[in-house]
Amino acid sequence: MLAITRYRVPAAETDDFVRTAQEVLRAIEGSPGHLSGRLAHAVDDPELWAMVTDWEGAGFYRRALGDYEVRLALIPLSRLAIDEAGAYEIVEQAERAE
């Protein structure tokens, strides 16, 4: 399961946003079912960011978001989040050919 949360971040808030997003990623990294997490910045839009996390399933993701420490870390980012669906079930995956 892939979770994607996009954020619209004014340039003046970038440093604080990145610092807080790093705290969120650290808070979820030990969660059951968590596989990976990363923060990405749009190449063509300086204010658009995405936090992308991979999970063994939607239940693991939802339980992690319910954790007190994770919720506390996410609060400052909430106002910057774009309101859209963010949980995706992987239906097809291509692996890198060697």
N, CA, C and O of each residue as an XYZ file, in Angstrom:
392
protein
N       0.848     -1.161      0.000
C       0.000      0.000      0.000
C       0.894      1.224      0.000
O       1.904      1.270      0.702
N       0.530      2.177     -0.762
C       1.301      3.409     -0.909
C       0.474      4.565     -0.359
O      -0.696      4.721     -0.709
N       1.082      5.369      0.498
C       0.414      6.560      1.032
C       1.146      7.793      0.522
O       2.361      7.916      0.676
N       0.399      8.694     -0.081
C       0.977      9.925     -0.625
C       0.200     11.108     -0.065
O      -1.014     11.207     -0.250
N       0.895     11.993      0.611
C       0.284     13.234      1.087
C       1.047     14.383      0.449
O       2.258     14.518      0.625
N       0.319     15.207     -0.294
C       0.954     16.358     -0.934
C       0.718     17.598     -0.088
O      -0.308     17.743      0.577
N       1.697     18.483     -0.136
C       1.661     19.714      0.658
C       1.973     20.913     -0.221
O       2.823     20.839     -1.108
N       1.282     22.018      0.029
C       1.572     23.299     -0.611
C       2.281     24.131      0.460
O       1.669     24.527      1.452
N       3.597     24.397      0.250
C       4.429     25.026      1.275
C       4.999     26.348      0.755
O       5.794     26.344     -0.185
N       4.608     27.471      1.346
C       5.183     28.752      0.956
C       6.707     28.729      1.162
O       7.203     28.101      2.097
N       7.423     29.405      0.300
C       8.891     29.399      0.341
C       9.435     29.773      1.726
O      10.421     29.196      2.183
N       8.806     30.715      2.373
C       9.283     31.169      3.687
C       9.161     30.090      4.762
O       9.793     30.193      5.813
N       8.360     29.063      4.514
C       8.133     28.014      5.509
C       8.854     26.708      5.187
O       8.698     25.717      5.900
N       9.635     26.709      4.123
C      10.265     25.473      3.654
C      11.141     24.806      4.708
O      11.003     23.606      4.944
N      12.027     25.544      5.338
C      12.945     24.941      6.314
C      12.192     24.280      7.465
O      12.512     23.156      7.852
N      11.198     24.967      8.009
C      10.401     24.396      9.099
C       9.632     23.172      8.623
O       9.541     22.170      9.333
N       9.084     23.261      7.425
C       8.334     22.129      6.871
C       9.227     20.893      6.749
O       8.845     19.805      7.182
N      10.397     21.054      6.170
C      11.305     19.914      5.977
C      11.696     19.312      7.326
O      11.706     18.091      7.479
N      12.010     20.143      8.282
C      12.382     19.670      9.616
C      11.236     18.865     10.247
O      11.461     17.794     10.812
N      10.020     19.383     10.147
C       8.861     18.700     10.721
C       8.560     17.404      9.968
O       8.239     16.390     10.588
N       8.659     17.429      8.652
C       8.428     16.217      7.859
C       9.444     15.134      8.222
O       9.092     13.956      8.283
N      10.683     15.514      8.461
C      11.691     14.548      8.893
C      11.311     13.927     10.237
O      11.520     12.733     10.450
N      10.755     14.731     11.139
C      10.291     14.222     12.437
C       9.158     13.211     12.249
O       9.112     12.184     12.926
N       8.251     13.512     11.327
C       7.145     12.588     11.049
C       7.691     11.266     10.523
O       7.290     10.197     10.982
N       8.600     11.341      9.564
C       9.175     10.111      9.003
C       9.882      9.295     10.075
O       9.784      8.068     10.080
N      10.586      9.951     10.976
C      11.247      9.239     12.086
C      10.213      8.625     13.025
O      10.414      7.525     13.539
N       9.107      9.332     13.249
C       8.071      8.835     14.164
C       7.395      7.580     13.616
O       7.007      6.708     14.394
N       7.247      7.470     12.302
C       6.558      6.304     11.742
C       7.494      5.160     11.376
O       7.028      4.048     11.132
N       8.796      5.401     11.331
C       9.688      4.368     10.808
C       9.696      3.078     11.624
O      10.027      2.025     11.080
N       9.353      3.121     12.879
C       9.310      1.899     13.678
C       7.924      1.277     13.750
O       7.734      0.277     14.443
N       6.967      1.843     13.054
C       5.595      1.347     13.104
C       5.473     -0.015     12.436
O       6.094     -0.254     11.401
N       4.679     -0.912     13.017
C       4.452     -2.203     12.370
C       3.909     -2.005     10.957
O       3.032     -1.171     10.736
N       4.425     -2.765     10.012
C       3.958     -2.698      8.633
C       4.577     -1.602      7.793
O       4.332     -1.538      6.588
N       5.371     -0.738      8.400
C       6.014      0.347      7.651
C       7.202     -0.213      6.866
O       8.055     -0.897      7.432
N       7.257      0.074      5.576
C       8.330     -0.431      4.727
C       9.353      0.644      4.362
O      10.558      0.390      4.375
N       8.873      1.838      4.040
C       9.788      2.930      3.699
C       9.036      4.250      3.724
O       7.806      4.284      3.718
N       9.793      5.328      3.753
C       9.197      6.653      3.724
C      10.182      7.645      3.138
O      11.391      7.528      3.337
N       9.660      8.616      2.419
C      10.540      9.619      1.827
C       9.766     10.921      1.613
O       8.539     10.939      1.516
N      10.530     11.999      1.546
C       9.984     13.324      1.289
C      10.492     13.757     -0.076
O      11.682     13.648     -0.371
N       9.583     14.247     -0.902
C       9.952     14.642     -2.262
C       9.497     16.068     -2.538
O       8.514     16.548     -1.973
N      10.231     16.726     -3.414
C       9.954     18.109     -3.806
C       9.687     18.127     -5.301
O      10.449     17.541     -6.070
N       8.618     18.790     -5.725
C       8.275     18.842     -7.148
C       9.360     19.576     -7.932
O       9.828     20.636     -7.517
N       9.741     19.022     -9.031
C      10.785     19.606     -9.873
C      10.320     20.920    -10.503
O      11.100     21.865    -10.621
N       9.053     20.976    -10.905
C       8.548     22.140    -11.638
C       7.669     23.091    -10.827
O       7.124     24.051    -11.372
N       7.530     22.825     -9.527
C       6.691     23.677     -8.689
C       7.376     23.819     -7.328
O       7.318     22.893     -6.520
N       8.016     24.946     -7.060
C       8.818     25.091     -5.841
C       8.039     25.007     -4.531
O       8.641     24.839     -3.470
N       6.715     25.119     -4.587
C       5.924     25.062     -3.358
C       5.242     23.712     -3.140
O       4.569     23.521     -2.127
N       5.406     22.778     -4.069
C       4.716     21.491     -3.973
C       5.661     20.403     -3.462
O       6.734     20.178     -4.022
N       5.239     19.735     -2.388
C       6.009     18.670     -1.746
C       5.120     17.443     -1.600
O       3.894     17.546     -1.643
N       5.747     16.274     -1.427
C       4.994     15.047     -1.183
C       5.726     14.187     -0.156
O       6.946     14.031     -0.210
N       4.965     13.639      0.767
C       5.493     12.627      1.668
C       4.924     11.300      1.176
O       3.709     11.129      1.078
N       5.809     10.376      0.874
C       5.416      9.087      0.304
C       5.899      7.984      1.237
O       7.084      7.906      1.562
N       4.966      7.132      1.664
C       5.332      6.020      2.530
C       4.757      4.727      1.966
O       3.686      4.720      1.359
N       5.481      3.640      2.176
C       5.052      2.316      1.736
C       4.717      1.477      2.963
O       5.420      1.519      3.972
N       3.628      0.712      2.859
C       3.112     -0.077      3.982
C       2.734     -1.471      3.517
O       2.467     -1.692      2.336
N       2.714     -2.405      4.448
C       2.269     -3.767      4.143
C       0.775     -3.812      3.873
O       0.294     -4.750      3.237
N       0.037     -2.827      4.336
C      -1.401     -2.771      4.102
C      -2.001     -1.515      4.697
O      -1.366     -0.832      5.501
N      -3.232     -1.211      4.299
C      -3.902      0.010      4.750
C      -4.123      0.023      6.255
O      -4.056      1.085      6.874
N      -4.384     -1.120      6.851
C      -4.597     -1.174      8.293
C      -3.369     -0.723      9.070
O      -3.487     -0.015     10.070
N      -2.181     -1.137      8.607
C      -0.937     -0.718      9.262
C      -0.786      0.801      9.177
O      -0.429      1.459     10.154
N      -1.064      1.343      7.994
C      -0.961      2.790      7.777
C      -1.914      3.542      8.702
O      -1.520      4.506      9.359
N      -3.150      3.103      8.750
C      -4.147      3.799      9.576
C      -3.819      3.704     11.061
O      -3.999      4.672     11.800
N      -3.342      2.549     11.500
C      -2.959      2.414     12.914
C      -1.770      3.308     13.241
O      -1.713      3.891     14.324
N      -0.824      3.421     12.319
C       0.331      4.294     12.556
C      -0.115      5.744     12.695
O       0.394      6.469     13.550
N      -1.061      6.173     11.863
C      -1.551      7.550     11.952
C      -2.293      7.804     13.252
O      -2.401      8.949     13.691
N      -2.805      6.752     13.872
C      -3.500      6.893     15.137
C      -2.573      6.952     16.345
O      -3.011      7.280     17.448
N      -1.300      6.636     16.146
C      -0.326      6.678     17.232
C      -0.166      8.119     17.728
O      -0.067      9.056     16.935
N      -0.144      8.273     19.046
C      -0.083      9.606     19.651
C       1.121     10.415     19.170
O       0.969     11.579     18.802
N       2.302      9.823     19.168
C       3.520     10.546     18.760
C       3.462     10.946     17.291
O       3.896     12.040     16.930
N       2.937     10.079     16.451
C       2.809     10.392     15.022
C       1.808     11.535     14.835
O       2.065     12.468     14.075
N       0.684     11.462     15.520
C      -0.316     12.535     15.407
C       0.257     13.872     15.845
O       0.025     14.891     15.195
N       1.003     13.876     16.944
C       1.629     15.123     17.410
C       2.589     15.685     16.360
O       2.610     16.890     16.108
N       3.374     14.809     15.758
C       4.337     15.256     14.743
C       3.626     15.805     13.507
O       4.117     16.737     12.869
N       2.468     15.229     13.167
C       1.738     15.643     11.963
C       0.965     16.957     12.111
O       0.691     17.626     11.115
N       0.618     17.325     13.326
C      -0.233     18.508     13.536
C       0.282     19.756     12.809
O      -0.506     20.413     12.130
N       1.569     20.111     12.922
C       2.021     21.336     12.239
C       1.917     21.268     10.713
O       1.863     22.305     10.051
N       1.889     20.062     10.155
C       1.820     19.931      8.697
C       0.387     19.947      8.174
O       0.165     20.168      6.984
N      -0.564     19.718      9.035
C      -1.962     19.566      8.617
C      -2.479     20.738      7.795
O      -3.170     20.532      6.797
N      -2.162     21.938      8.189
C      -2.695     23.115      7.476
C      -2.096     23.277      6.080
O      -2.642     24.005      5.250
N      -0.977     22.602      5.819
C      -0.314     22.699      4.519
C      -0.709     21.563      3.570
O      -0.405     21.608      2.378
N      -1.386     20.548      4.109
C      -1.745     19.375      3.304
C      -2.831     19.720      2.294
O      -3.748     20.491      2.578
N      -2.707     19.136      1.120
C      -3.723     19.273      0.080
C      -4.792     18.217      0.355
O      -4.474     17.041      0.532
N      -6.046     18.632      0.391
C      -7.150     17.733      0.715
C      -7.493     16.870     -0.504
O      -8.185     17.309     -1.422
N      -6.991     15.636     -0.486
C      -7.249     14.697     -1.573
C      -6.988     13.282     -1.063
O      -6.353     13.101     -0.024
N      -7.469     12.301     -1.779
C      -7.229     10.906     -1.404
C      -5.726     10.649     -1.373
O      -4.988     11.158     -2.217
N      -5.272      9.856     -0.396
C      -3.841      9.645     -0.266
C      -3.410      8.201     -0.095
O      -2.211      7.920     -0.092
N      -4.356      7.268      0.049
C      -4.008      5.864      0.243
C      -4.264      5.109     -1.061
O      -5.368      5.151     -1.604
N      -3.236      4.418     -1.560
C      -3.319      3.732     -2.838
C      -2.923      2.263     -2.686
O      -1.900      1.946     -2.079
N      -3.727      1.392     -3.233
C      -3.405     -0.023     -3.260
C      -2.570     -0.284     -4.514
O      -2.942      0.132     -5.611
N      -1.464     -0.961     -4.349
C      -0.605     -1.292     -5.494
C      -1.285     -2.415     -6.282
O      -1.578     -3.473     -5.725
N      -1.534     -2.191     -7.563
C      -2.163     -3.214     -8.400
C      -1.198     -3.794     -9.426
O      -1.441     -4.875     -9.964
N      -0.126     -3.097     -9.697
C       0.888     -3.583    -10.637
C       2.207     -2.943    -10.282
O       2.249     -1.780     -9.880
N       3.284     -3.689    -10.427
C       4.600     -3.153    -10.106
C       5.625     -3.719    -11.075
O       5.639     -4.919    -11.350
N       6.467     -2.862    -11.582
C       7.561     -3.282    -12.462
C       8.871     -3.184    -11.689
O       9.119     -2.193    -11.001
N       9.680     -4.179    -11.798
C      10.990     -4.191    -11.148
C      12.049     -3.787    -12.165
O      11.888     -3.994    -13.367
N      13.107     -3.222    -11.673
C      14.215     -2.812    -12.535
C      14.890     -4.041    -13.132
O      15.248     -4.973    -12.411
N      15.060     -4.038    -14.431
C      15.728     -5.149    -15.123
C      17.226     -5.052    -14.913
O      17.789     -3.959    -14.854
N      17.853     -6.186    -14.804
C      19.314     -6.183    -14.607
C      20.040     -6.623    -15.836
O      21.269     -6.677    -15.841
